[in-house]
Amino acid sequence: MSRAAARPRHGHDATERAAARRLAGPARRFLLGRKRTLFGLVALSAAESVQTFLGGYGVARALDDGFLRADTVTGLLWLALAAGAILLSAPVTRRVFALLADLTEPLRDALVRRAVVHALRKATAPGGSVDGTAVSRLTSQTEIARDSFAGLVLTARSFVFVAAGAAVGLLSLAPQFLLIVLPPLLLGVALFVASLLPMARAQHRYLDADEAVGRHAQSVRTALRDIVACGTQEAAAAQGRLDIDEAAAATRSMARWAAVRTLSVAVAGQLPVFLLLICTPWLLGQGVTAGALAGALTYLLQALLPALHSLMTVLGAAGARLLVVLGRLTEPYPDTAVAGPPAAGPGPAPPTGRAAVELRGVRVSFGSRARPVLDGMDLTVNEGEHLAVVGPSGIGKSTLLLVAAGTLAPTAGAVRLAGQAIGPPSLPELTGLRALLPQDAYVFTGTLRDNLCYLHPDAPRAAVEETVRALELEPLAARVGGLDAMLTPRTLSQGERQLIALGRAHLSLAPVLLLDEATSHVDPSTEAVAERALAARPGTLVVVAHRLSSALRADRVLVLDGTHAQCGTHEDLLVRSALYRDLVGHWHGTGR
């Protein structure tokens, strides 16, 4: 079982800095190309500043010049002026959303175009494949980018101009208000901005740690037999404790930065109100009126605090989503230049004849942040060769066969089968080139002959009878009532189903047979008969070994250990591979 590699903590910083640098230039060009729209938003937002100004100023004047002087009419007129400013802001807000569409829709269109180009270049690059993320990029990710960008523009614009209107209003009521309000407001905003990047790093760290715990649990579950056989329970448990400790540390880090974020909101939004109330006697002594105090509280409670809370909420959520999604959507295009020769690395010996199966630089990763199951895999299996693949459970043996069969597209690298490049467009053409037998054998309702001839419907009777003899299927045929007897799949054991699938592979015309623990439910002697019969037929045989005895019958053995591959004969690997020696020793020791 391979140990999950921990992602360096500084890796998040590098990723985020690279994404920010990549986005800075295009973002600047995008905004400079829409100056008219930006100027329109600024002009309309200035009207929002006027509304904010009149809101607090109108309350102050209504008290000082109206109600506190027993002049109800004047007080009501000032309040009507403030209310009228709110009503007149409705068409302004409508126009703001119209201009906002001039920013968000071109952004969405540009991202869609880039996603299409990215998918096409990836598909047409040497060794490329269909981009499995293209649909997500074209739909949900571009919509997330558009909505998040719109939310950021709206809230940032609103906060800036609301704050400007409130600042002018406070200054006009009494300059002393700014001395009380501005320091905690600026301190809170500074704390919040300072927490953004560490909070993002803590979130990334937590996600990585959580995925590591899940991967470790999955690998332990699938490799439990190998862990017990090799006596590595304590090592597996120690790795699990490390992964869990890292997840706990990441959770504590997130909690600490969440506390800092909560503190910043309190400092910027609540502390000014508290200080204003504490300083009321001093302000009254400075000649500040009761109306001015009420107007200042109106600015804080009705304008600044809601705008600040919206800004911090949107920046903390939509801002992080926007950075991540734009980072993905603006990834560099795949290189469509002609690929050079593959880099040399550990792997099997160079081909000595025409290759039946070739893998060059193959990498398979189930997720952008997941550790690759296969990484830089180079493999050549010659025509007529018998190769056994061994290694701990969950190490990537089945993945290797799926890639070789063309049913799983690698994340990177090139695959050739019988000289033909494998890619999604050519999958239908691969049917006659290889036969893949999984561990769970497929048997359908029909005669035994029909099941055996499934991959070779026109097989002559003599060929079917030869397959029955070669795989010693006579007892099975006799039990079910002969080759032309109807089968009921649910009445067959797992071993009998595997025998039928093995006979089907033997009878097929495919030059490459790929067996993924296809003999796991038959006894060792039956497995030996089947593998010798399949190896004797014309073609190439690749077997993911369920028992190590399969490796002894193979021409060469491929050992996967999660970090690199070693290939050679049984005798050669006993010298070169410590893992192979351990596997051989434990299997012989248990008598399997």
SEVEX-537368 format. One record per residue (C-alpha): residue in one letter; x, y, z; chain. Coordinates in steps of 0.25 Angstrom, whole numbers. Layout:
% SEVEX-537368
- A; X; Y; Z; A $
...
This chain:
% SEVEX-537368
- M; 0; 0; 0; A $
- S; 6; 13; -4; A $
- R; 6; 25; 6; A $
- A; -1; 37; 2; A $
- A; 8; 49; 0; A $
- A; 5; 61; 8; A $
- R; 4; 74; 0; A $
- P; 14; 84; 5; A $
- R; 7; 96; 12; A $
- H; 14; 106; 4; A $
- G; 9; 99; -9; A $
- H; -5; 107; -7; A $
- D; 3; 120; -6; A $
- A; 10; 117; -19; A $
- T; -3; 112; -26; A $
- E; -11; 125; -21; A $
- R; 0; 134; -25; A $
- A; 2; 128; -39; A $
- A; -13; 129; -41; A $
- A; -13; 143; -37; A $
- R; -2; 147; -46; A $
- R; -9; 140; -58; A $
- L; -22; 147; -55; A $
- A; -16; 161; -53; A $
- G; -13; 164; -67; A $
- P; -26; 159; -74; A $
- A; -34; 166; -62; A $
- R; -27; 179; -65; A $
- R; -30; 178; -80; A $
- F; -44; 174; -78; A $
- L; -47; 186; -69; A $
- L; -40; 196; -77; A $
- G; -47; 192; -89; A $
- R; -60; 195; -82; A $
- K; -57; 209; -77; A $
- R; -71; 215; -81; A $
- T; -78; 204; -73; A $
- L; -69; 207; -61; A $
- F; -71; 222; -62; A $
- G; -86; 220; -63; A $
- L; -86; 211; -50; A $
- V; -78; 222; -43; A $
- A; -88; 233; -47; A $
- L; -100; 224; -42; A $
- S; -93; 220; -30; A $
- A; -90; 235; -26; A $
- A; -106; 236; -26; A $
- E; -105; 225; -15; A $
- S; -95; 233; -7; A $
- V; -105; 245; -7; A $
- Q; -116; 236; -2; A $
- T; -107; 231; 9; A $
- F; -103; 245; 12; A $
- L; -118; 250; 13; A $
- G; -122; 238; 21; A $
- G; -114; 242; 34; A $
- Y; -113; 257; 31; A $
- G; -129; 257; 30; A $
- V; -130; 250; 43; A $
- A; -121; 260; 50; A $
- R; -128; 273; 44; A $
- A; -142; 267; 47; A $
- L; -138; 266; 62; A $
- D; -130; 279; 63; A $
- D; -138; 288; 54; A $
- G; -151; 282; 56; A $
- F; -156; 272; 67; A $
- L; -147; 277; 78; A $
- R; -151; 292; 75; A $
- A; -166; 288; 75; A $
- D; -166; 290; 60; A $
- T; -173; 277; 55; A $
- V; -175; 282; 40; A $
- T; -160; 285; 39; A $
- G; -156; 271; 45; A $
- L; -166; 264; 36; A $
- L; -161; 271; 23; A $
- W; -146; 267; 26; A $
- L; -151; 253; 28; A $
- A; -159; 253; 15; A $
- L; -146; 258; 8; A $
- A; -139; 246; 14; A $
- A; -150; 237; 10; A $
- G; -151; 243; -4; A $
- A; -136; 240; -6; A $
- I; -139; 226; -4; A $
- L; -151; 225; -13; A $
- L; -143; 232; -24; A $
- S; -132; 222; -23; A $
- A; -140; 211; -29; A $
- P; -138; 215; -44; A $
- V; -124; 217; -40; A $
- T; -123; 203; -35; A $
- R; -130; 198; -48; A $
- R; -120; 205; -57; A $
- V; -108; 199; -48; A $
- F; -113; 185; -51; A $
- A; -114; 188; -66; A $
- L; -100; 193; -66; A $
- L; -95; 182; -58; A $
- A; -100; 172; -69; A $
- D; -90; 180; -79; A $
- L; -79; 175; -70; A $
- T; -83; 161; -66; A $
- E; -88; 156; -79; A $
- P; -76; 159; -87; A $
- L; -68; 152; -76; A $
- R; -77; 140; -77; A $
- D; -75; 139; -92; A $
- A; -60; 141; -91; A $
- L; -59; 129; -81; A $
- V; -68; 120; -90; A $
- R; -59; 123; -102; A $
- R; -47; 120; -94; A $
- A; -53; 107; -89; A $
- V; -57; 102; -103; A $
- V; -43; 105; -108; A $
- H; -37; 98; -96; A $
- A; -45; 86; -99; A $
- L; -42; 86; -113; A $
- R; -27; 87; -111; A $
- K; -27; 77; -101; A $
- A; -34; 67; -110; A $
- T; -25; 70; -122; A $
- A; -11; 70; -114; A $
- P; -2; 59; -116; A $
- G; -7; 48; -107; A $
- G; -18; 56; -103; A $
- S; -32; 52; -99; A $
- V; -46; 57; -97; A $
- D; -47; 68; -86; A $
- G; -56; 61; -76; A $
- T; -57; 75; -69; A $
- A; -62; 82; -82; A $
- V; -77; 81; -79; A $
- S; -75; 86; -64; A $
- R; -66; 98; -69; A $
- L; -76; 102; -80; A $
- T; -88; 102; -71; A $
- S; -87; 102; -55; A $
- Q; -73; 108; -54; A $
- T; -75; 120; -64; A $
- E; -88; 122; -57; A $
- I; -81; 122; -43; A $
- A; -71; 132; -49; A $
- R; -82; 141; -55; A $
- D; -90; 141; -42; A $
- S; -79; 143; -33; A $
- F; -73; 154; -41; A $
- A; -86; 161; -41; A $
- G; -88; 160; -26; A $
- L; -74; 165; -24; A $
- V; -76; 177; -33; A $
- L; -89; 181; -26; A $
- T; -85; 179; -12; A $
- A; -71; 186; -14; A $
- R; -78; 198; -21; A $
- S; -89; 199; -11; A $
- F; -79; 199; 1; A $
- V; -69; 209; -5; A $
- F; -80; 219; -8; A $
- V; -88; 217; 4; A $
- A; -76; 219; 13; A $
- A; -73; 232; 5; A $
- G; -87; 237; 7; A $
- A; -86; 233; 22; A $
- A; -73; 240; 24; A $
- V; -77; 253; 17; A $
- G; -90; 252; 26; A $
- L; -82; 250; 39; A $
- L; -72; 261; 35; A $
- S; -83; 271; 32; A $
- L; -90; 268; 46; A $
- A; -78; 268; 54; A $
- P; -63; 266; 51; A $
- Q; -61; 259; 64; A $
- F; -70; 247; 59; A $
- L; -59; 243; 49; A $
- L; -48; 243; 61; A $
- I; -57; 232; 68; A $
- V; -62; 224; 56; A $
- L; -51; 223; 46; A $
- P; -40; 217; 54; A $
- P; -48; 204; 58; A $
- L; -54; 204; 44; A $
- L; -41; 204; 37; A $
- L; -35; 194; 48; A $
- G; -46; 184; 45; A $
- V; -45; 185; 30; A $
- A; -30; 183; 31; A $
- L; -32; 171; 40; A $
- F; -42; 165; 30; A $
- V; -33; 167; 18; A $
- A; -21; 161; 25; A $
- S; -29; 149; 29; A $
- L; -34; 146; 14; A $
- L; -21; 139; 9; A $
- P; -18; 131; 22; A $
- M; -33; 127; 23; A $
- A; -32; 122; 8; A $
- R; -20; 114; 11; A $
- A; -26; 108; 23; A $
- Q; -38; 104; 15; A $
- H; -29; 97; 5; A $
- R; -21; 90; 15; A $
- Y; -34; 85; 22; A $
- L; -39; 80; 8; A $
- D; -25; 73; 5; A $
- A; -25; 67; 19; A $
- D; -39; 62; 18; A $
- E; -36; 55; 5; A $
- A; -24; 49; 11; A $
- V; -32; 43; 22; A $
- G; -42; 37; 12; A $
- R; -31; 32; 3; A $
- H; -24; 25; 14; A $
- A; -37; 19; 19; A $
- Q; -40; 14; 5; A $
- S; -26; 8; 3; A $
- V; -26; 1; 16; A $
- R; -40; -5; 14; A $
- T; -36; -10; 0; A $
- A; -22; -15; 4; A $
- L; -26; -21; 18; A $
- R; -21; -35; 14; A $
- D; -8; -30; 9; A $
- I; -6; -21; 22; A $
- V; -9; -33; 31; A $
- A; 0; -43; 22; A $
- C; 12; -33; 22; A $
- G; 10; -30; 37; A $
- T; 9; -15; 34; A $
- Q; -3; -12; 43; A $
- E; 5; -2; 52; A $
- A; 11; 5; 40; A $
- A; -3; 7; 34; A $
- A; -9; 11; 47; A $
- A; 2; 21; 49; A $
- Q; 0; 27; 35; A $
- G; -15; 28; 39; A $
- R; -12; 36; 52; A $
- L; -3; 45; 44; A $
- D; -14; 48; 34; A $
- I; -24; 50; 45; A $
- D; -15; 59; 53; A $
- E; -13; 68; 40; A $
- A; -28; 69; 38; A $
- A; -30; 73; 53; A $
- A; -19; 83; 52; A $
- A; -25; 89; 39; A $
- T; -39; 90; 46; A $
- R; -32; 97; 57; A $
- S; -26; 107; 48; A $
- M; -39; 109; 41; A $
- A; -45; 112; 54; A $
- R; -34; 122; 58; A $
- W; -36; 130; 45; A $
- A; -51; 129; 46; A $
- A; -50; 136; 60; A $
- V; -41; 146; 54; A $
- R; -51; 149; 43; A $
- T; -62; 150; 54; A $
- L; -54; 159; 62; A $
- S; -51; 168; 49; A $
- V; -66; 169; 47; A $
- A; -69; 173; 62; A $
- V; -57; 183; 62; A $
- A; -62; 190; 49; A $
- G; -77; 189; 51; A $
- Q; -80; 189; 66; A $
- L; -68; 196; 72; A $
- P; -71; 209; 66; A $
- V; -85; 209; 71; A $
- F; -80; 205; 85; A $
- L; -70; 216; 85; A $
- L; -80; 226; 80; A $
- L; -89; 223; 92; A $
- I; -77; 224; 102; A $
- C; -73; 237; 96; A $
- T; -86; 243; 97; A $
- P; -84; 252; 109; A $
- W; -71; 257; 103; A $
- L; -78; 260; 90; A $
- L; -89; 268; 96; A $
- G; -78; 276; 104; A $
- Q; -72; 279; 90; A $
- G; -85; 285; 86; A $
- V; -90; 273; 77; A $
- T; -105; 273; 77; A $
- A; -115; 261; 80; A $
- G; -119; 262; 66; A $
- A; -105; 260; 61; A $
- L; -103; 248; 70; A $
- A; -116; 242; 65; A $
- G; -111; 244; 50; A $
- A; -98; 238; 53; A $
- L; -104; 226; 59; A $
- T; -113; 225; 47; A $
- Y; -101; 225; 38; A $
- L; -94; 214; 46; A $
- L; -106; 205; 48; A $
- Q; -114; 207; 35; A $
- A; -103; 209; 25; A $
- L; -89; 206; 29; A $
- L; -91; 193; 37; A $
- P; -100; 186; 27; A $
- A; -91; 190; 15; A $
- L; -79; 185; 23; A $
- H; -86; 172; 27; A $
- S; -90; 169; 12; A $
- L; -76; 173; 7; A $
- M; -69; 163; 17; A $
- T; -79; 152; 14; A $
- V; -78; 153; -1; A $
- L; -62; 155; -1; A $
- G; -61; 143; 8; A $
- A; -70; 134; 0; A $
- A; -72; 138; -14; A $
- G; -58; 144; -15; A $
- A; -51; 131; -11; A $
- R; -60; 124; -21; A $
- L; -57; 134; -32; A $
- L; -42; 132; -30; A $
- V; -43; 117; -31; A $
- V; -52; 116; -43; A $
- L; -45; 127; -51; A $
- G; -32; 120; -47; A $
- R; -37; 107; -54; A $
- L; -44; 114; -66; A $
- T; -31; 122; -69; A $
- E; -21; 110; -68; A $
- P; -11; 110; -79; A $
- Y; -15; 103; -92; A $
- P; -10; 89; -94; A $
- D; 2; 89; -103; A $
- T; -2; 85; -117; A $
- A; 13; 84; -122; A $
- V; 18; 70; -127; A $
- A; 23; 63; -114; A $
- G; 37; 59; -113; A $
- P; 42; 46; -109; A $
- P; 38; 41; -95; A $
- A; 47; 43; -84; A $
- A; 55; 31; -79; A $
- G; 51; 26; -66; A $
- P; 49; 13; -58; A $
- G; 41; 3; -65; A $
- P; 41; -10; -73; A $
- A; 52; -13; -83; A $
- P; 51; -7; -97; A $
- P; 43; -15; -108; A $
- T; 50; -26; -115; A $
- G; 39; -27; -126; A $
- R; 25; -21; -130; A $
- A; 18; -16; -117; A $
- A; 4; -21; -114; A $
- V; 2; -11; -103; A $
- E; 10; 2; -101; A $
- L; 9; 12; -90; A $
- R; 17; 25; -90; A $
- G; 17; 35; -79; A $
- V; 4; 31; -74; A $
- R; -2; 38; -62; A $
- V; -16; 35; -56; A $
- S; -22; 44; -46; A $
- F; -36; 44; -41; A $
- G; -37; 59; -37; A $
- S; -28; 71; -39; A $
- R; -23; 70; -25; A $
- A; -23; 55; -23; A $
- R; -10; 48; -23; A $
- P; -8; 41; -37; A $
- V; -11; 26; -37; A $
- L; -1; 24; -48; A $
- D; 10; 34; -51; A $
- G; 20; 34; -62; A $
- M; 17; 20; -66; A $
- D; 25; 14; -77; A $
- L; 21; 0; -81; A $
- T; 23; -9; -94; A $
- V; 17; -23; -95; A $
- N; 22; -30; -108; A $
- E; 13; -38; -117; A $
- G; 12; -52; -111; A $
- E; 17; -49; -98; A $
- H; 11; -53; -84; A $
- L; 12; -42; -74; A $
- A; 7; -43; -59; A $
- V; 4; -30; -51; A $
- V; 6; -31; -36; A $
- G; 6; -21; -25; A $
- P; -2; -18; -12; A $
- S; -17; -16; -13; A $
- G; -22; -2; -18; A $
- I; -8; 1; -24; A $
- G; -13; 3; -38; A $
- K; -13; -10; -45; A $
- S; -27; -10; -49; A $
- T; -26; 4; -54; A $
- L; -14; 0; -62; A $
- L; -22; -10; -69; A $
- L; -34; -1; -72; A $
- V; -24; 9; -78; A $
- A; -18; -2; -87; A $
- A; -32; -6; -91; A $
- G; -36; 8; -95; A $
- T; -47; 8; -85; A $
- L; -41; 19; -76; A $
- A; -34; 31; -83; A $
- P; -21; 35; -76; A $
- T; -20; 49; -70; A $
- A; -7; 50; -78; A $
- G; 2; 41; -87; A $
- A; 0; 33; -99; A $
- V; -6; 18; -100; A $
- R; -5; 9; -113; A $
- L; -11; -4; -114; A $
- A; -6; -13; -126; A $
- G; 0; -1; -132; A $
- Q; -12; 8; -131; A $
- A; -13; 20; -123; A $
- I; -24; 19; -113; A $
- G; -34; 31; -111; A $
- P; -49; 32; -109; A $
- P; -52; 33; -124; A $
- S; -45; 20; -126; A $
- L; -52; 12; -115; A $
- P; -62; 5; -124; A $
- E; -50; 0; -133; A $
- L; -43; -6; -121; A $
- T; -54; -17; -119; A $
- G; -46; -27; -128; A $
- L; -33; -23; -123; A $
- R; -34; -27; -108; A $
- A; -43; -35; -98; A $
- L; -44; -29; -84; A $
- L; -48; -39; -73; A $
- P; -52; -33; -60; A $
- Q; -53; -40; -47; A $
- D; -68; -40; -47; A $
- A; -71; -49; -59; A $
- Y; -83; -46; -68; A $
- V; -92; -58; -72; A $
- F; -105; -56; -79; A $
- T; -117; -64; -80; A $
- G; -115; -73; -92; A $
- T; -108; -86; -96; A $
- L; -94; -89; -91; A $
- R; -89; -89; -105; A $
- D; -95; -75; -108; A $
- N; -88; -70; -95; A $
- L; -75; -76; -100; A $
- C; -76; -70; -114; A $
- Y; -80; -57; -109; A $
- L; -67; -50; -114; A $
- H; -67; -59; -127; A $
- P; -81; -62; -131; A $
- D; -76; -70; -144; A $
- A; -67; -79; -136; A $
- P; -67; -93; -143; A $
- R; -72; -105; -134; A $
- A; -57; -111; -134; A $
- A; -52; -98; -128; A $
- V; -63; -98; -117; A $
- E; -59; -112; -114; A $
- E; -44; -109; -113; A $
- T; -47; -98; -103; A $
- V; -55; -107; -95; A $
- R; -44; -117; -95; A $
- A; -33; -107; -93; A $
- L; -39; -100; -81; A $
- E; -45; -114; -76; A $
- L; -59; -109; -76; A $
- E; -65; -123; -78; A $
- P; -70; -124; -63; A $
- L; -77; -111; -64; A $
- A; -83; -114; -77; A $
- A; -88; -127; -72; A $
- R; -94; -121; -59; A $
- V; -102; -111; -67; A $
- G; -107; -121; -78; A $
- G; -97; -119; -89; A $
- L; -93; -108; -98; A $
- D; -107; -105; -104; A $
- A; -113; -105; -90; A $
- M; -120; -92; -85; A $
- L; -112; -85; -74; A $
- T; -119; -77; -62; A $
- P; -108; -68; -58; A $
- R; -113; -67; -43; A $
- T; -111; -82; -42; A $
- L; -96; -82; -45; A $
- S; -85; -80; -35; A $
- Q; -75; -68; -36; A $
- G; -65; -78; -40; A $
- E; -73; -84; -51; A $
- R; -76; -71; -57; A $
- Q; -62; -68; -57; A $
- L; -59; -81; -64; A $
- I; -69; -77; -75; A $
- A; -63; -64; -77; A $
- L; -49; -70; -78; A $
- G; -54; -79; -89; A $
- R; -60; -67; -96; A $
- A; -47; -60; -96; A $
- H; -40; -73; -101; A $
- L; -49; -74; -112; A $
- S; -49; -59; -116; A $
- L; -40; -54; -128; A $
- A; -35; -43; -120; A $
- P; -19; -42; -120; A $
- V; -18; -36; -106; A $
- L; -25; -42; -94; A $
- L; -25; -34; -81; A $
- L; -29; -42; -69; A $
- D; -32; -33; -56; A $
- E; -32; -44; -45; A $
- A; -41; -52; -54; A $
- T; -38; -65; -47; A $
- S; -40; -60; -33; A $
- H; -52; -70; -30; A $
- V; -46; -82; -36; A $
- D; -36; -92; -29; A $
- P; -21; -91; -32; A $
- S; -21; -103; -40; A $
- T; -32; -98; -49; A $
- E; -25; -85; -50; A $
- A; -12; -91; -55; A $
- V; -20; -99; -66; A $
- A; -27; -86; -70; A $
- E; -15; -77; -71; A $
- R; -6; -88; -78; A $
- A; -17; -90; -88; A $
- L; -19; -75; -90; A $
- A; -4; -73; -91; A $
- A; -3; -84; -102; A $
- R; -13; -77; -111; A $
- P; -7; -68; -122; A $
- G; -6; -54; -116; A $
- T; -2; -46; -103; A $
- L; -7; -48; -89; A $
- V; -6; -38; -78; A $
- V; -11; -43; -64; A $
- V; -14; -36; -51; A $
- A; -9; -47; -42; A $
- H; -19; -51; -31; A $
- R; -9; -62; -27; A $
- L; 6; -60; -28; A $
- S; 7; -73; -35; A $
- S; 2; -66; -47; A $
- A; 15; -58; -47; A $
- L; 23; -71; -47; A $
- R; 16; -75; -60; A $
- A; 18; -62; -67; A $
- D; 30; -58; -77; A $
- R; 31; -45; -69; A $
- V; 26; -39; -56; A $
- L; 22; -24; -54; A $
- V; 23; -20; -39; A $
- L; 15; -7; -35; A $
- D; 18; -1; -22; A $
- G; 12; 13; -23; A $
- T; 25; 21; -26; A $
- H; 30; 14; -38; A $
- A; 29; 1; -46; A $
- Q; 39; -10; -48; A $
- C; 39; -21; -58; A $
- G; 47; -33; -61; A $
- T; 47; -48; -59; A $
- H; 43; -55; -46; A $
- E; 58; -58; -43; A $
- D; 62; -44; -47; A $
- L; 52; -37; -38; A $
- L; 55; -46; -26; A $
- V; 69; -39; -27; A $
- R; 64; -25; -30; A $
- S; 51; -23; -23; A $
- A; 49; -23; -8; A $
- L; 34; -22; -10; A $
- Y; 34; -34; -19; A $
- R; 43; -42; -9; A $
- D; 33; -39; 2; A $
- L; 21; -43; -6; A $
- V; 27; -56; -11; A $
- G; 32; -59; 4; A $
- H; 18; -56; 10; A $
- W; 10; -64; -1; A $
- H; 19; -76; 1; A $
- G; 18; -75; 16; A $
- T; 3; -75; 16; A $
- G; 3; -87; 6; A $
- R; -6; -79; -4; A $
